[in-house]
Amino acid sequence: MDPQRRQGPSVPERKGQKRKLDEETVIGDEQQQMQQREISSSSAGTSSSDARQALLSEVSAQVNVLNTTFSWLEADRAAAKRATHVLAELAKNEEVVNWIVEGGAVPALVKHLQAPPTSEADRNLKPFEHEVEKGSAFALGLLAVKPEHQQLIVDNGALSHLVNLLKRHMDSNCSRAVNSVIRRAADAITNLAHENSSIKTRVRMEGGIPPLVELLEFTDTKVQRAAAGALRTLAFKNDENKNQIVECNALPTLILMLRSEDSAIHYEAVGVIGNLVHSSPNIKKEVLAAGALQPVIGLLSSCCSESQREAALLLGQFAATDSDCKVHIVQRGAVRPLIEMLQSPDVQLREMSAFALGRLAQ
């Protein structure tokens, strides 16, 4: 029995991770920053009702901007970019997320996940290309942190646009702006699908899995990590998604990622593999046949305790495959680092190493 199924609260469940969204650049518009400070200070000094009204008024103003600036005019693009940033900054406060949604932000943000229609005059000049879409994806990812808003965002048509954003590099030269919009799209998909089985299925139906698998080989490591994080979430307790991820030939790349010196890369990769093999004996055999065992054992000595924990859990799952697999795990040097992990001050790390050693001893 895998630790996810064990009784008692002591063993953590491996899950598809919800993304912790952060903005990589400080918003440079001084007027906008001042506006944000004014909203915060006015809210602090007024009653709850007045603060709510002030915030709804601000959201309404930004939604109106988004609804009236869907064009390639430079002034429109600049205004739309600022509006997505204001809404994203507000959405970082989970206490006001409901008010932002109530103010009509979702359909307006979803609309700007796509580029405006292009005329002949626009073809050679596209101000803030990818920037508005990135801001919209970022804001929607923050709103999707609350489970009650996931379905609303999907019902407004966000998924097909987000999947299209995953493919932006195919039509454009890779640049920081392109990389950022792809990463934000992957993170938004992660949060929309978090612990929501129907949305996980919708992502597959919208064709989201093949581009995510392709992005595992992307040159930008932040994009790699975001794609792996999305696949990790989509694979959790969804057999059809697991099968498609494997059919898209993700395993060789994921196993290569296990050997990465970047702890964030190998942590996401071992998490994806762990969710693929959970309760899936056939995929477990495919993962072992693809050569995952040695790099997973190598992660037991990682400087990242989260990767160590995931690797120990995965070895415990591998050990249940057959007695030959147990022999291979022991012969390839897993026992010593697992025993050393029993001395760790990290309680979860001790529990995972004990789980793996117990499986090996059975």
Contacts in CASP RR format, 6 or more apart in sequence:
PFRMAT RR
TARGET T0000
AUTHOR 0000-0000-0000
METHOD contacts of the structure
MODEL  1
MDPQRRQGPSVPERKGQKRKLDEETVIGDEQQQMQQREISSSSAGTSSSD
ARQALLSEVSAQVNVLNTTFSWLEADRAAAKRATHVLAELAKNEEVVNWI
VEGGAVPALVKHLQAPPTSEADRNLKPFEHEVEKGSAFALGLLAVKPEHQ
QLIVDNGALSHLVNLLKRHMDSNCSRAVNSVIRRAADAITNLAHENSSIK
TRVRMEGGIPPLVELLEFTDTKVQRAAAGALRTLAFKNDENKNQIVECNA
LPTLILMLRSEDSAIHYEAVGVIGNLVHSSPNIKKEVLAAGALQPVIGLL
SSCCSESQREAALLLGQFAATDSDCKVHIVQRGAVRPLIEMLQSPDVQLR
EMSAFALGRLAQ
2 278 0 8 1.000
2 279 0 8 1.000
2 317 0 8 1.000
2 320 0 8 1.000
3 11 0 8 1.000
3 12 0 8 1.000
3 13 0 8 1.000
3 313 0 8 1.000
3 352 0 8 1.000
3 355 0 8 1.000
4 11 0 8 1.000
4 13 0 8 1.000
4 14 0 8 1.000
4 278 0 8 1.000
10 351 0 8 1.000
11 351 0 8 1.000
11 352 0 8 1.000
11 355 0 8 1.000
12 348 0 8 1.000
12 351 0 8 1.000
14 236 0 8 1.000
14 271 0 8 1.000
14 274 0 8 1.000
14 275 0 8 1.000
14 278 0 8 1.000
14 310 0 8 1.000
14 313 0 8 1.000
15 195 0 8 1.000
15 236 0 8 1.000
16 190 0 8 1.000
16 194 0 8 1.000
16 195 0 8 1.000
16 229 0 8 1.000
16 232 0 8 1.000
16 233 0 8 1.000
16 235 0 8 1.000
16 236 0 8 1.000
16 275 0 8 1.000
17 190 0 8 1.000
17 194 0 8 1.000
17 229 0 8 1.000
17 232 0 8 1.000
17 233 0 8 1.000
18 145 0 8 1.000
18 190 0 8 1.000
18 191 0 8 1.000
18 194 0 8 1.000
18 233 0 8 1.000
19 141 0 8 1.000
19 187 0 8 1.000
19 190 0 8 1.000
19 191 0 8 1.000
19 226 0 8 1.000
19 229 0 8 1.000
21 138 0 8 1.000
21 141 0 8 1.000
21 142 0 8 1.000
21 145 0 8 1.000
21 187 0 8 1.000
21 191 0 8 1.000
23 88 0 8 1.000
23 138 0 8 1.000
24 180 0 8 1.000
27 33 0 8 1.000
27 85 0 8 1.000
27 89 0 8 1.000
29 82 0 8 1.000
29 85 0 8 1.000
32 82 0 8 1.000
32 85 0 8 1.000
32 86 0 8 1.000
35 86 0 8 1.000
36 86 0 8 1.000
36 89 0 8 1.000
39 54 0 8 1.000
39 55 0 8 1.000
39 58 0 8 1.000
39 90 0 8 1.000
42 51 0 8 1.000
42 54 0 8 1.000
43 51 0 8 1.000
43 54 0 8 1.000
43 55 0 8 1.000
45 51 0 8 1.000
46 54 0 8 1.000
52 99 0 8 1.000
55 90 0 8 1.000
55 96 0 8 1.000
55 99 0 8 1.000
55 100 0 8 1.000
56 99 0 8 1.000
56 102 0 8 1.000
56 103 0 8 1.000
58 86 0 8 1.000
58 90 0 8 1.000
59 87 0 8 1.000
59 90 0 8 1.000
59 99 0 8 1.000
59 100 0 8 1.000
59 102 0 8 1.000
59 103 0 8 1.000
59 104 0 8 1.000
59 105 0 8 1.000
60 103 0 8 1.000
60 104 0 8 1.000
62 83 0 8 1.000
62 86 0 8 1.000
62 87 0 8 1.000
62 105 0 8 1.000
63 83 0 8 1.000
63 103 0 8 1.000
63 104 0 8 1.000
63 105 0 8 1.000
63 108 0 8 1.000
65 79 0 8 1.000
65 80 0 8 1.000
65 82 0 8 1.000
65 83 0 8 1.000
66 80 0 8 1.000
66 83 0 8 1.000
66 84 0 8 1.000
66 108 0 8 1.000
66 109 0 8 1.000
66 111 0 8 1.000
66 112 0 8 1.000
67 108 0 8 1.000
67 111 0 8 1.000
69 76 0 8 1.000
69 77 0 8 1.000
69 79 0 8 1.000
69 80 0 8 1.000
69 83 0 8 1.000
70 76 0 8 1.000
70 80 0 8 1.000
70 111 0 8 1.000
70 112 0 8 1.000
70 116 0 8 1.000
71 77 0 8 1.000
71 116 0 8 1.000
71 117 0 8 1.000
72 116 0 8 1.000
72 118 0 8 1.000
72 119 0 8 1.000
72 122 0 8 1.000
72 125 0 8 1.000
72 126 0 8 1.000
72 127 0 8 1.000
74 127 0 8 1.000
74 128 0 8 1.000
76 116 0 8 1.000
77 127 0 8 1.000
77 128 0 8 1.000
77 131 0 8 1.000
77 132 0 8 1.000
78 127 0 8 1.000
78 128 0 8 1.000
80 112 0 8 1.000
80 128 0 8 1.000
80 132 0 8 1.000
81 128 0 8 1.000
81 131 0 8 1.000
81 132 0 8 1.000
81 135 0 8 1.000
84 109 0 8 1.000
84 112 0 8 1.000
84 132 0 8 1.000
84 135 0 8 1.000
84 136 0 8 1.000
84 138 0 8 1.000
84 139 0 8 1.000
85 135 0 8 1.000
87 100 0 8 1.000
87 105 0 8 1.000
87 109 0 8 1.000
87 139 0 8 1.000
88 135 0 8 1.000
88 138 0 8 1.000
88 139 0 8 1.000
88 142 0 8 1.000
90 96 0 8 1.000
90 100 0 8 1.000
91 97 0 8 1.000
91 100 0 8 1.000
91 139 0 8 1.000
91 142 0 8 1.000
91 143 0 8 1.000
92 142 0 8 1.000
94 145 0 8 1.000
94 146 0 8 1.000
97 142 0 8 1.000
97 143 0 8 1.000
97 145 0 8 1.000
97 146 0 8 1.000
97 149 0 8 1.000
98 146 0 8 1.000
100 143 0 8 1.000
101 143 0 8 1.000
101 149 0 8 1.000
101 152 0 8 1.000
105 139 0 8 1.000
105 143 0 8 1.000
106 140 0 8 1.000
106 143 0 8 1.000
106 149 0 8 1.000
106 152 0 8 1.000
106 153 0 8 1.000
106 156 0 8 1.000
107 156 0 8 1.000
109 136 0 8 1.000
109 139 0 8 1.000
109 140 0 8 1.000
109 143 0 8 1.000
110 136 0 8 1.000
110 140 0 8 1.000
110 153 0 8 1.000
110 156 0 8 1.000
110 157 0 8 1.000
110 158 0 8 1.000
110 161 0 8 1.000
112 132 0 8 1.000
112 133 0 8 1.000
112 135 0 8 1.000
112 136 0 8 1.000
113 133 0 8 1.000
113 136 0 8 1.000
113 137 0 8 1.000
113 140 0 8 1.000
113 158 0 8 1.000
113 161 0 8 1.000
113 162 0 8 1.000
113 165 0 8 1.000
114 133 0 8 1.000
114 161 0 8 1.000
114 164 0 8 1.000
115 126 0 8 1.000
115 129 0 8 1.000
115 133 0 8 1.000
116 122 0 8 1.000
118 126 0 8 1.000
129 172 0 8 1.000
129 177 0 8 1.000
130 168 0 8 1.000
130 172 0 8 1.000
130 175 0 8 1.000
130 177 0 8 1.000
130 178 0 8 1.000
130 180 0 8 1.000
130 181 0 8 1.000
131 177 0 8 1.000
131 181 0 8 1.000
133 165 0 8 1.000
133 181 0 8 1.000
134 177 0 8 1.000
134 180 0 8 1.000
134 181 0 8 1.000
134 184 0 8 1.000
135 184 0 8 1.000
137 162 0 8 1.000
137 165 0 8 1.000
137 181 0 8 1.000
137 184 0 8 1.000
137 185 0 8 1.000
137 187 0 8 1.000
137 188 0 8 1.000
138 184 0 8 1.000
138 187 0 8 1.000
138 188 0 8 1.000
140 153 0 8 1.000
140 158 0 8 1.000
140 188 0 8 1.000
140 192 0 8 1.000
141 184 0 8 1.000
141 187 0 8 1.000
141 188 0 8 1.000
141 191 0 8 1.000
141 192 0 8 1.000
142 191 0 8 1.000
143 149 0 8 1.000
143 153 0 8 1.000
144 150 0 8 1.000
144 153 0 8 1.000
144 188 0 8 1.000
144 191 0 8 1.000
144 192 0 8 1.000
144 194 0 8 1.000
145 191 0 8 1.000
147 194 0 8 1.000
147 195 0 8 1.000
147 196 0 8 1.000
150 191 0 8 1.000
150 192 0 8 1.000
150 193 0 8 1.000
150 194 0 8 1.000
150 196 0 8 1.000
150 199 0 8 1.000
151 196 0 8 1.000
151 198 0 8 1.000
151 199 0 8 1.000
153 192 0 8 1.000
154 192 0 8 1.000
154 199 0 8 1.000
154 202 0 8 1.000
158 188 0 8 1.000
158 192 0 8 1.000
159 189 0 8 1.000
159 192 0 8 1.000
159 199 0 8 1.000
159 202 0 8 1.000
159 203 0 8 1.000
159 206 0 8 1.000
160 206 0 8 1.000
162 185 0 8 1.000
162 188 0 8 1.000
162 189 0 8 1.000
162 192 0 8 1.000
163 185 0 8 1.000
163 189 0 8 1.000
163 203 0 8 1.000
163 206 0 8 1.000
163 207 0 8 1.000
163 208 0 8 1.000
163 211 0 8 1.000
165 181 0 8 1.000
165 182 0 8 1.000
165 184 0 8 1.000
165 185 0 8 1.000
166 182 0 8 1.000
166 185 0 8 1.000
166 186 0 8 1.000
166 189 0 8 1.000
166 208 0 8 1.000
166 211 0 8 1.000
166 212 0 8 1.000
166 215 0 8 1.000
167 211 0 8 1.000
168 178 0 8 1.000
168 181 0 8 1.000
168 182 0 8 1.000
169 178 0 8 1.000
169 179 0 8 1.000
169 182 0 8 1.000
169 218 0 8 1.000
172 178 0 8 1.000
174 219 0 8 1.000
174 220 0 8 1.000
179 218 0 8 1.000
179 220 0 8 1.000
179 222 0 8 1.000
179 223 0 8 1.000
182 215 0 8 1.000
182 218 0 8 1.000
182 223 0 8 1.000
182 226 0 8 1.000
183 220 0 8 1.000
183 222 0 8 1.000
183 223 0 8 1.000
183 226 0 8 1.000
186 212 0 8 1.000
186 215 0 8 1.000
186 223 0 8 1.000
186 226 0 8 1.000
186 227 0 8 1.000
186 229 0 8 1.000
186 230 0 8 1.000
187 226 0 8 1.000
187 230 0 8 1.000
189 203 0 8 1.000
189 208 0 8 1.000
189 212 0 8 1.000
189 230 0 8 1.000
189 233 0 8 1.000
189 234 0 8 1.000
190 226 0 8 1.000
190 229 0 8 1.000
190 230 0 8 1.000
190 233 0 8 1.000
192 199 0 8 1.000
192 203 0 8 1.000
193 199 0 8 1.000
193 200 0 8 1.000
193 203 0 8 1.000
193 230 0 8 1.000
193 233 0 8 1.000
193 234 0 8 1.000
194 233 0 8 1.000
197 237 0 8 1.000
197 238 0 8 1.000
200 233 0 8 1.000
200 234 0 8 1.000
200 236 0 8 1.000
200 238 0 8 1.000
200 241 0 8 1.000
201 238 0 8 1.000
201 240 0 8 1.000
201 241 0 8 1.000
203 209 0 8 1.000
203 234 0 8 1.000
203 241 0 8 1.000
204 234 0 8 1.000
204 238 0 8 1.000
204 240 0 8 1.000
204 241 0 8 1.000
204 244 0 8 1.000
209 231 0 8 1.000
209 234 0 8 1.000
209 241 0 8 1.000
209 244 0 8 1.000
209 245 0 8 1.000
209 248 0 8 1.000
210 244 0 8 1.000
210 248 0 8 1.000
212 227 0 8 1.000
212 230 0 8 1.000
212 231 0 8 1.000
212 234 0 8 1.000
213 227 0 8 1.000
213 231 0 8 1.000
213 245 0 8 1.000
213 248 0 8 1.000
213 249 0 8 1.000
213 250 0 8 1.000
213 253 0 8 1.000
214 248 0 8 1.000
215 223 0 8 1.000
215 224 0 8 1.000
215 226 0 8 1.000
215 227 0 8 1.000
216 224 0 8 1.000
216 227 0 8 1.000
216 228 0 8 1.000
216 231 0 8 1.000
216 250 0 8 1.000
216 253 0 8 1.000
216 254 0 8 1.000
216 257 0 8 1.000
217 224 0 8 1.000
217 253 0 8 1.000
218 224 0 8 1.000
218 227 0 8 1.000
221 262 0 8 1.000
221 264 0 8 1.000
221 265 0 8 1.000
224 257 0 8 1.000
224 265 0 8 1.000
224 268 0 8 1.000
225 264 0 8 1.000
225 265 0 8 1.000
225 268 0 8 1.000
228 254 0 8 1.000
228 257 0 8 1.000
228 265 0 8 1.000
228 268 0 8 1.000
228 269 0 8 1.000
228 271 0 8 1.000
228 272 0 8 1.000
229 268 0 8 1.000
229 272 0 8 1.000
231 245 0 8 1.000
231 250 0 8 1.000
231 272 0 8 1.000
232 268 0 8 1.000
232 271 0 8 1.000
232 272 0 8 1.000
232 275 0 8 1.000
234 241 0 8 1.000
234 245 0 8 1.000
235 241 0 8 1.000
235 242 0 8 1.000
235 245 0 8 1.000
235 272 0 8 1.000
235 275 0 8 1.000
235 276 0 8 1.000
236 275 0 8 1.000
236 278 0 8 1.000
237 278 0 8 1.000
237 279 0 8 1.000
239 280 0 8 1.000
242 275 0 8 1.000
242 276 0 8 1.000
242 280 0 8 1.000
242 283 0 8 1.000
243 283 0 8 1.000
245 272 0 8 1.000
245 276 0 8 1.000
246 276 0 8 1.000
246 283 0 8 1.000
246 286 0 8 1.000
250 272 0 8 1.000
251 273 0 8 1.000
251 286 0 8 1.000
251 287 0 8 1.000
251 290 0 8 1.000
251 292 0 8 1.000
252 290 0 8 1.000
254 269 0 8 1.000
254 272 0 8 1.000
254 273 0 8 1.000
254 292 0 8 1.000
255 269 0 8 1.000
255 273 0 8 1.000
255 287 0 8 1.000
255 290 0 8 1.000
255 291 0 8 1.000
255 292 0 8 1.000
255 295 0 8 1.000
257 265 0 8 1.000
257 266 0 8 1.000
257 268 0 8 1.000
257 269 0 8 1.000
258 266 0 8 1.000
258 269 0 8 1.000
258 270 0 8 1.000
258 273 0 8 1.000
258 292 0 8 1.000
258 295 0 8 1.000
258 296 0 8 1.000
258 299 0 8 1.000
259 266 0 8 1.000
259 295 0 8 1.000
260 266 0 8 1.000
260 269 0 8 1.000
263 302 0 8 1.000
263 303 0 8 1.000
263 304 0 8 1.000
263 307 0 8 1.000
266 299 0 8 1.000
266 302 0 8 1.000
266 304 0 8 1.000
266 307 0 8 1.000
267 304 0 8 1.000
267 306 0 8 1.000
267 307 0 8 1.000
267 310 0 8 1.000
270 296 0 8 1.000
270 299 0 8 1.000
270 307 0 8 1.000
270 310 0 8 1.000
270 311 0 8 1.000
270 314 0 8 1.000
271 310 0 8 1.000
271 314 0 8 1.000
273 287 0 8 1.000
273 292 0 8 1.000
273 296 0 8 1.000
273 314 0 8 1.000
274 310 0 8 1.000
274 313 0 8 1.000
274 314 0 8 1.000
274 317 0 8 1.000
276 283 0 8 1.000
276 287 0 8 1.000
277 283 0 8 1.000
277 284 0 8 1.000
277 287 0 8 1.000
277 314 0 8 1.000
277 317 0 8 1.000
277 318 0 8 1.000
278 317 0 8 1.000
281 321 0 8 1.000
284 317 0 8 1.000
284 318 0 8 1.000
284 321 0 8 1.000
285 321 0 8 1.000
288 318 0 8 1.000
288 321 0 8 1.000
288 325 0 8 1.000
293 318 0 8 1.000
293 325 0 8 1.000
293 328 0 8 1.000
293 329 0 8 1.000
293 332 0 8 1.000
294 332 0 8 1.000
296 311 0 8 1.000
296 314 0 8 1.000
296 315 0 8 1.000
296 318 0 8 1.000
297 311 0 8 1.000
297 315 0 8 1.000
297 329 0 8 1.000
297 332 0 8 1.000
297 333 0 8 1.000
297 334 0 8 1.000
297 337 0 8 1.000
298 311 0 8 1.000
298 337 0 8 1.000
299 307 0 8 1.000
299 308 0 8 1.000
299 310 0 8 1.000
299 311 0 8 1.000
300 308 0 8 1.000
300 311 0 8 1.000
300 312 0 8 1.000
300 315 0 8 1.000
300 334 0 8 1.000
300 337 0 8 1.000
300 338 0 8 1.000
300 341 0 8 1.000
301 308 0 8 1.000
301 337 0 8 1.000
302 308 0 8 1.000
302 311 0 8 1.000
305 344 0 8 1.000
305 346 0 8 1.000
305 349 0 8 1.000
308 341 0 8 1.000
308 349 0 8 1.000
308 352 0 8 1.000
309 346 0 8 1.000
309 348 0 8 1.000
309 349 0 8 1.000
309 352 0 8 1.000
312 338 0 8 1.000
312 341 0 8 1.000
312 349 0 8 1.000
312 352 0 8 1.000
312 353 0 8 1.000
312 355 0 8 1.000
312 356 0 8 1.000
313 352 0 8 1.000
313 355 0 8 1.000
313 356 0 8 1.000
315 329 0 8 1.000
315 334 0 8 1.000
315 338 0 8 1.000
315 356 0 8 1.000
315 359 0 8 1.000
315 360 0 8 1.000
316 355 0 8 1.000
316 356 0 8 1.000
316 359 0 8 1.000
316 360 0 8 1.000
318 325 0 8 1.000
318 329 0 8 1.000
319 325 0 8 1.000
319 326 0 8 1.000
319 329 0 8 1.000
319 356 0 8 1.000
319 359 0 8 1.000
319 360 0 8 1.000
319 362 0 8 1.000
320 359 0 8 1.000
326 359 0 8 1.000
326 360 0 8 1.000
329 360 0 8 1.000
330 360 0 8 1.000
334 356 0 8 1.000
334 360 0 8 1.000
335 357 0 8 1.000
335 360 0 8 1.000
338 353 0 8 1.000
338 356 0 8 1.000
338 357 0 8 1.000
338 360 0 8 1.000
339 353 0 8 1.000
339 357 0 8 1.000
341 349 0 8 1.000
341 350 0 8 1.000
341 352 0 8 1.000
341 353 0 8 1.000
342 350 0 8 1.000
342 353 0 8 1.000
342 354 0 8 1.000
342 357 0 8 1.000
343 350 0 8 1.000
344 350 0 8 1.000
344 353 0 8 1.000
END
